[in-house]
Amino acid sequence: MQTFRDYMEAALYDPERGYYSRRIPTEDFYTAPELHPAFAGVLARKIAEKFAALSARGTPGPYSIVEMGSSSGLLAADVLKSLKRENPEWARALRYIVVERSRPRLLESVVTLSALHEGVIGYSRLEDVLPCAGVFLSNELVDALPVHLLEKRDGRMYEVYVEESGRTVLSDLSTRELAPMAEGVAPHLAEGERHAVNLEALRWLRVVEAKLKEGFLLTIDYGKRFGGAPNPPRTYHRHTIDSRLTEGKGLKDITASVDFDLLIGEGRKLGFKLHSYEPLGRFLVEGGIGDWINDDEGGGPHGREEVASYRSRAKIKTLIHPEAMGEAFKVLILEKAASA
Ligand SMILES: C[S@@+](CC[C@H](N)C(=O)[O-])C[C@H]1O[C@@H](n2cnc3c(N)ncnc32)[C@H](O)[C@@H]1O
């Protein structure tokens, strides 16, 4: 019997049979960079703005972008292209560091990105990155970290474990670290309700703090400030969501929404300043995603370009619409000043 956390870790990251060792992009779900390059375009503008802020403060360059959970480098490539087009002064001196746990994806990304930019470095662990100033970036990394799972039964909080057969059973908490979270959520959960606790996200944030000398953490993910409300994990397969967590091990994505309360709280403890926390739709609209909508116009009546343009606009709408990704996803920016 293993904790649900260990089961999820193996189901997602076993080097041969884990979901991420063979995920085919867009087959089970779309991530924002897979949907439209305008997402990367707005991020590139935000990053250029943050580099300008660091420079105005006198932080010595060159600055780095450290993208964590970068997969095959699609977002990195589009950010680099946008920066080169709109902010060549920042693009020139930039170091782009990709951090990806899957070796094949990491190798693929370093090869592709090195053709676009000279200063690309790849690591499989954030722990190995040298401390630097700039922007640490992640999209849908935190939701892919393995979570402990708590369940309320007979008025008490238990942890969920998985047997060899895939059957789930309840037992005591596997680590004392979970005790304050279990106590915090207990009054908010009804009998049988579950809540995912992402201790890995807290560890990740501590490493980010150690590696970011000065600058910003910009992390995008689906989730909200849960305030103790139930947060059961779910699976994605061929764009279908279900809650059968231990069926089809390695064939389905398993994920839990990000509890931004946890990240913001831990961030503050580590000395980060909360710069902003907002829905993705607002972030993209205020960041000028409209420019990509107008950019796509063209073609005569009912011509091919018009169809392409229509599809393209529909994808941008998916990114910003409140009933699509616009509200479900959040953008958190934490700021770290240089230590005195
Ligand atoms: C849901 S995918 C998102 C990929 C990409 N960021 C995107 O938006 O298309 C999560 C990625 O994070 C990677 N990952 C998970 N844990 C990681 C870790 N601790 N360090 C680096 N990469 C990690 C996975 O291998 C996977 O490629």
The ligand as a MOL file (V3000), in Angstrom:
LIG
                    3D

  0  0  0     0  0            999 V3000
M  V30 BEGIN CTAB
M  V30 COUNTS 27 29 0 0 0
M  V30 BEGIN ATOM
M  V30 1 C 1.0030 19.8730 -17.6410 0
M  V30 2 S 2.6250 19.8230 -18.3150 0 CHG=1
M  V30 3 C 2.7940 21.5210 -18.8280 0
M  V30 4 C 3.8160 21.7030 -19.9140 0
M  V30 5 C 4.0280 23.1380 -20.4200 0
M  V30 6 N 4.4290 24.0170 -19.3570 0
M  V30 7 C 2.8000 23.6780 -21.0860 0
M  V30 8 O 2.2100 24.6120 -20.5690 0
M  V30 9 O 2.4490 23.1740 -22.1740 0 CHG=-1
M  V30 10 C 3.6570 19.7350 -16.8630 0
M  V30 11 C 5.1270 19.5630 -17.1890 0
M  V30 12 O 5.8880 19.7380 -15.9850 0
M  V30 13 C 6.9180 18.7610 -15.9530 0
M  V30 14 N 7.3340 18.6010 -14.5270 0
M  V30 15 C 6.6450 18.0360 -13.5250 0
M  V30 16 N 7.3270 18.1000 -12.3610 0
M  V30 17 C 8.4690 18.7570 -12.6340 0
M  V30 18 C 9.5730 19.1590 -11.8550 0
M  V30 19 N 9.6310 18.8970 -10.5470 0
M  V30 20 N 10.5970 19.8110 -12.4650 0
M  V30 21 C 10.5350 20.0850 -13.7970 0
M  V30 22 N 9.5100 19.7150 -14.5960 0
M  V30 23 C 8.4820 19.0790 -14.0260 0
M  V30 24 C 6.2700 17.5470 -16.5650 0
M  V30 25 O 7.2140 16.5910 -16.9970 0
M  V30 26 C 5.4860 18.1880 -17.7230 0
M  V30 27 O 6.2700 18.3110 -18.8720 0
M  V30 END ATOM
M  V30 BEGIN BOND
M  V30 1 1 1 2
M  V30 2 1 2 3
M  V30 3 1 2 10
M  V30 4 1 3 4
M  V30 5 1 4 5
M  V30 6 1 5 6
M  V30 7 1 5 7
M  V30 8 2 7 8
M  V30 9 1 7 9
M  V30 10 1 10 11
M  V30 11 1 11 12
M  V30 12 1 11 26
M  V30 13 1 12 13
M  V30 14 1 13 14
M  V30 15 1 13 24
M  V30 16 1 14 15
M  V30 17 1 14 23
M  V30 18 2 15 16
M  V30 19 1 16 17
M  V30 20 1 17 18
M  V30 21 2 17 23
M  V30 22 1 18 19
M  V30 23 2 18 20
M  V30 24 1 20 21
M  V30 25 2 21 22
M  V30 26 1 22 23
M  V30 27 1 24 25
M  V30 28 1 24 26
M  V30 29 1 26 27
M  V30 END BOND
M  V30 END CTAB
M  END
